[in-house]
């Protein structure tokens, strides 16, 4: 049993650790020249993962923290495709595009806000530059069921897409009105059926808990309806309320946002309900069926985490293309410009649209390995870390181990000379458990940390 009142003391601002160092540490001293040099010197035997940001939406979903451009104009989307082509041309001068592609992901915005013909243009551009796709490459697209039709699906299938992720968030009508995203169950079910009947091998559904007007009872019903559709995977995210970053979030009456205790109760119920119905918890916020490769990967301790979520495709360099896209390598992160005019201006000057980034120090690399392994697999092979980086783990992380003492005393974390392992209950606080290993976080007073709440 979880004492939710006690657990709420852990509700504090903290990173989601989609990267380490986290995005606030990226800086503008990292330039296109740095990135070009890195790409030129990358190991040509390492595979690559491609992320394309397709940023357009017709209207705002008030909960959304993504970088989006609102438009109803077709010429804006056509113009964007032209700039994707220009960016790919610039990339191909410094990146070995003959390297094997393990992943391709379309994210947004709303990728399916682009027409079938526009999606086809983008896929043709990609295949023009990247021809060496692994035969089992994961090729996926985020889909808004409200903007999805057979023509678009045919283009995706013909382009080799084998995974789709449907944004749902919540099936409750009152919650949908509040978040400005009306999406009846039948629209979602029709979209999922369309994909399955066309042979898409993996269907993911995104839900969010912690939204305004949600209750434990209302989310229980959302889960019940979601199971009727039987997705292969669920991504169930904790709503990140960051109104200082996203103006649309200021539209919410904050008194209607569920309390930390309610959110914990929702997540605890979600874990029990989905695991009781044949799914397994994968990482911090994902669930998968036993036959899914994510399920198999976590059983082997081989799960990886990147900006697209959890994946089995480790050891690949991530190349981000498009507005605000993020790339990642063994020792760097890089991010494109967020403003469309700046993005275009940079490309027009013949330069990659790099806005900021970071080169990882040895300490960054050690901490990244620890945090990402814990975020992915809820455990850490201490001896493997010591051998890989030639350190004494308990000397190097003495302060972090001291900070973890309260979690150890609560039975949420177990540590011996070989392993650090998080209990099933402790997984609800995995962000908190990783925070002691974050050296940058220690430099920021708690009342000055600009992150969403961990609980």
Secondary structure as GFF3:
##gff-version 3
##sequence-region A 1 455
A	DSSP	alpha_helix	4	7	.	.	.	ID=ss1
A	DSSP	three_ten_helix	8	10	.	.	.	ID=ss2
A	DSSP	three_ten_helix	23	25	.	.	.	ID=ss3
A	DSSP	alpha_helix	32	41	.	.	.	ID=ss4
A	DSSP	beta_strand	48	54	.	.	.	ID=ss5
A	DSSP	beta_strand	56	57	.	.	.	ID=ss6
A	DSSP	beta_strand	69	70	.	.	.	ID=ss7
A	DSSP	alpha_helix	74	92	.	.	.	ID=ss8
A	DSSP	beta_strand	101	108	.	.	.	ID=ss9
A	DSSP	three_ten_helix	111	113	.	.	.	ID=ss10
A	DSSP	alpha_helix	116	129	.	.	.	ID=ss11
A	DSSP	beta_strand	133	144	.	.	.	ID=ss12
A	DSSP	alpha_helix	150	158	.	.	.	ID=ss13
A	DSSP	beta_strand	163	169	.	.	.	ID=ss14
A	DSSP	alpha_helix	173	179	.	.	.	ID=ss15
A	DSSP	alpha_helix	185	197	.	.	.	ID=ss16
A	DSSP	beta_strand	202	209	.	.	.	ID=ss17
A	DSSP	alpha_helix	216	229	.	.	.	ID=ss18
A	DSSP	beta_strand	233	238	.	.	.	ID=ss19
A	DSSP	three_ten_helix	247	251	.	.	.	ID=ss20
A	DSSP	three_ten_helix	254	256	.	.	.	ID=ss21
A	DSSP	alpha_helix	260	275	.	.	.	ID=ss22
A	DSSP	beta_strand	279	282	.	.	.	ID=ss23
A	DSSP	beta_strand	286	289	.	.	.	ID=ss24
A	DSSP	alpha_helix	293	300	.	.	.	ID=ss25
A	DSSP	beta_strand	304	306	.	.	.	ID=ss26
A	DSSP	beta_strand	309	311	.	.	.	ID=ss27
A	DSSP	beta_strand	317	321	.	.	.	ID=ss28
A	DSSP	beta_strand	326	329	.	.	.	ID=ss29
A	DSSP	beta_strand	332	336	.	.	.	ID=ss30
A	DSSP	alpha_helix	340	348	.	.	.	ID=ss31
A	DSSP	beta_strand	354	359	.	.	.	ID=ss32
A	DSSP	alpha_helix	362	377	.	.	.	ID=ss33
A	DSSP	beta_strand	379	381	.	.	.	ID=ss34
A	DSSP	alpha_helix	382	389	.	.	.	ID=ss35
A	DSSP	alpha_helix	393	396	.	.	.	ID=ss36
A	DSSP	alpha_helix	398	403	.	.	.	ID=ss37
A	DSSP	alpha_helix	405	409	.	.	.	ID=ss38
A	DSSP	beta_strand	413	415	.	.	.	ID=ss39
A	DSSP	beta_strand	419	422	.	.	.	ID=ss40
A	DSSP	three_ten_helix	426	429	.	.	.	ID=ss41
A	DSSP	alpha_helix	430	435	.	.	.	ID=ss42
A	DSSP	three_ten_helix	441	443	.	.	.	ID=ss43
A	DSSP	three_ten_helix	446	448	.	.	.	ID=ss44
###
